[in-house]
Amino acid sequence: MRVGVFAKTFPGTEPQLVLSSVAEAGFESSQWNWTCAGLPSIPENIPDNTCRQVREASLHCHIAMPAVSGTFNMAHPDPVIRDEGLSRLKRIIETAPRVGASLVTLCTGSRNIDDQWAWHPENSRKEAWSDFVETLAGAIEAAEAIGVFLGIEPELANVVSTPRHARTLIDEMQSDIIRIVFDPANLFEVAENVKRKDVISKSVDLLADRISLAHAKDRKLDGSFAPAGKGVIDFTHYLSALKSAGFDGDIIAHGLDANEAVDVSKFLKSILNKGV
């Protein structure tokens, strides 16, 4: 496994500057976000020259780029907003191979019109699922044409809120393009230690054949997020579960500030160096 980080953890809009910071903090890979090149997170257009700058910076800094963020509200109740997001996502999918990425990460969305990461009671209605699936189908078609995978992440506040929902989606869509971005901190808010471990283990087992990227952030006792190693999640158990399931990809840290990056990198590497 390689230890990586969200590129946007670090300030700057020059790819070389941002990826140099990634490397200096001790990471080996990064999940790219187009804000790190001075563009919107979901750009309307991504110039060829900008793609080239990112790829050259990645190679120069020896930072692998396994994934690119392509998150927008795929379950937004307004079809015009969903269609606009899908149009922009297709541009991210199209350009992902040019920066060396094989996976585009998604947000399965929420009926909350103000925040795609916030819960809304209508998320559990069949209409929200249907709207999301329709949008996802368009993304799958684009990804299949390019040869890029799409990563969905079970999150409590989204339409795909549990690993079981993710498994249902995989079975329903019948597309090898759909992969899992696994983040243990998104599987619960507050839970006892034994329950946390049990949820993580069972979720990894359920989704093992589709996990292409692992995220690493933590939860505090009160349920708020924290950098990996600063909360209640047992990362030795988490990484061991991934390894036992056959995962050998990138562990991408997020939910941290730039000044915490070195400590998080050292923390995750120390666990992997023990041979979990």
N, C-alpha and C positions, 0 to 999 in steps of 0.2 A: 504494500500500500504506500501511496505517496501522500504527504501532508501538504495541503494547499490552503488557499484563503480567497475570500471574495476580493476581487481587485478594488472595488470601490471602498474597501476599508481604508485605503490610503488616499490622501488628497492629491489633486492634480488632474489635468485634462490632456496631458501628453503621455502617450503609451509608454515611451521609454522611461519617463520619470516614475510612473506608477509601478511598472513591472520591476524596475530597479529596487523600489521600496519593498516589493514582495520578496525579492531575492535576499535583500539585506536583512529582512526579518527572519530568514531561515526557512522559507517555504519553497517548495519544488514545483508547485502548480498553482493555477488560479482559475476561478470562474469569472469570466470576463463580463463587464457591463459597459455599454457604449457611452455612458456618462464619463468614463475614464479617458475618452477621446474627444470630449467636448461636445458630444451629441446628446439628444434625449435618450433616456433609457430604452424607449421603443421608438427608434427614429423613423421618420417618413422616408428618408434616403440615407444610404451609407456609401459614401464615395469610395471608388476602387482604391484611390491613393491612401485613404484612411485605413482600409483593410490591410494594405501593404505595410503601412507603418506599424500596425499592431503585430503583424506576423514577424516583421523584422525585429521588433523589440522583444518579442517572445523568444526568438532564436538567440538574440544577442545576450539576453539575461538568463538563458537556460531555464525558462519557466514554461512548463507545459500548459496547454490551454484545452482542458478536456471538455469544457462547457461554456456556453454563452447564455446569459439571462435574457429571457424573452417574455417576461411576466406582464400581463395586463388582465383586466377583469373579464374572464371568459364566460362568466355567468351573469354579467350585468343585465338588468332588466330591459335596457334600451338596445334594440337590435342594431341601430345605427352605430352606437358606441362599440358593440361587439364586432361589427363588420370593419370598422376603422382599425380596431386593435388587431384583427386577423390580417388585414392588409399589411400592416407594419410588421407583424410577426413573420409573415412570409418573406419579407426582406431580410430579417435576421436569419431565418432558416437558409435562405439562398447564399448568404455571405459567411455562414458559420465555417464551412470548410476552408475558406480563404484565410482564416486566422488560426486554423489547425484544430478546430473544435468538431466533435462528432455528436454532441448532445446540446439541445436547446432546452432550457428549463422553463416550465410554465407555472402559472397560477390558475388553479381550477376555479377560482373566483367566488364571489359572494353576491347576494342580492343587495348588500349594503352599497349604496351609490357613492358614498363618500370615501370608502376605504375597502379595497379589494381583500385585505387581510383581516377584516373585522366580521364578526358573526352577524347574521340576520336570521330571524325565525323562519323566513321563507326559503332558506337554503335547503331545507329538508323536503321541500315540495317537489313533485315530479316535474313541474314546469321549469324549475331552476336546473335540474339535472338534464332535461331535454335541451334547453338552450345551450348549456355547456357542451353537451355531446355534439350538437350540431356545429358549434364553433370548432371543437376539437377535430371533427371529421375533415374540415377544411384544412386544418394545420397538418393532419396526417397525410392528406393528398399531396401537399406541398413538400413535406419531408420525405415522402417516398420517392418523389421525382428527383430529389437531390442526394438521397442516401444518408440522411441525418436522422438521429433518434430524438424523441421528445420525452422529456422527463417530467412526470407529475409527482407531486409531493403531498402525501396525506397531511392535512392540517386541520386542527379542531374547528377553526373558524370558517373553513371553506366548504364548498359543495362536496368535494371528496375529503371528508373529514376524518376518516378512519382507514386503516389498512384493509379492512374488509370491503369498504367502498372502492378502494383502489383495485382490489382483486376482482370485484364485480365489473368494474370498468374494463379491465383487461380482458375478461371473458366476453363481455358484451361487444367490444370493438374488434376483437380478433385481428389485431395488427401487431406485428413484431416491432413496429416503430415505437410503441409505447413502452417507456422504461420508468423506473422508480428512482426518485431522489429521496433518500431515507434520512430523516432527521428525528432522533429520539425525543428531542425537546418539544416536538410538535404532536406527540402522541398523548400527552396528559398535561394538566396544569399542576395540580397538587396530588401527590400519591405517596404512600408509604414505600420504604426501600424495597421490600420484597415484591410489592405490586409493580413498582417501576421496572425492576429486572424482568418480571414475568411478562409485562406488556412488550418490552423491547424484544425479548427472546421470541415470543410468539409472532410478533409482527415481522421480524426478520425471516423466520421460517415460512410465513405465509407468502412473502414477496420475494424470496431468495432468488428465484430464476429471472427476475426483472430488475434487480437493484444494479444501477449503473453508476451512481454517484452517492456518496455519503456526506451528509452535513454534520458539523460539530459545533453545536452551541449548547448551553446549559440552562437549567432552571434553578432558581433559588427556592427556599422553603415556602415563600409566599406565592410562588407561581410565576414571578417575573423572570424574564430572561437574563442570562449572564453569559460571559465568555466561558468556553470549555475549561473545566477544572476549577471554576469558581462557584459551582453550585452543587446540586445533590445527585446528579447523574454519575453512575459508576462507569467511567469511560473504559476501564480495563474490561469490564463485562461487555460493554457495547461493542468494542473493537474485536473482542474474542468471538462474539456472536456472529459478526460479519465474516470473520475469517473462517469460522466453522461452516458458514453457509457458502463458502467458495468465493467470497468477494475479495478482489485484489486490486481495486481501483483507487480513486482519489478520495481523501478525507478533506473536505473543504470547510475550514473554520469561518464562522461569521457570528454576528452579534457581539462584536468587539470593536474597540477603538484602536487607532493606529498605535497608540502608546502601549497597548496591551499585546500587540502582535507577537513580539519576540517571546514573551512568556508562554503564550498559547502554543506557538510552534514548538518550543522546548518541551512543554507538557505532553503534547500528542506524540512527539517523536520518542520521548522517554518510555511511553507505554509500548509503542511499536518495537523499540529496541530491546524490550524484554522478551520479545517473541510471542506475543499473545496469539 
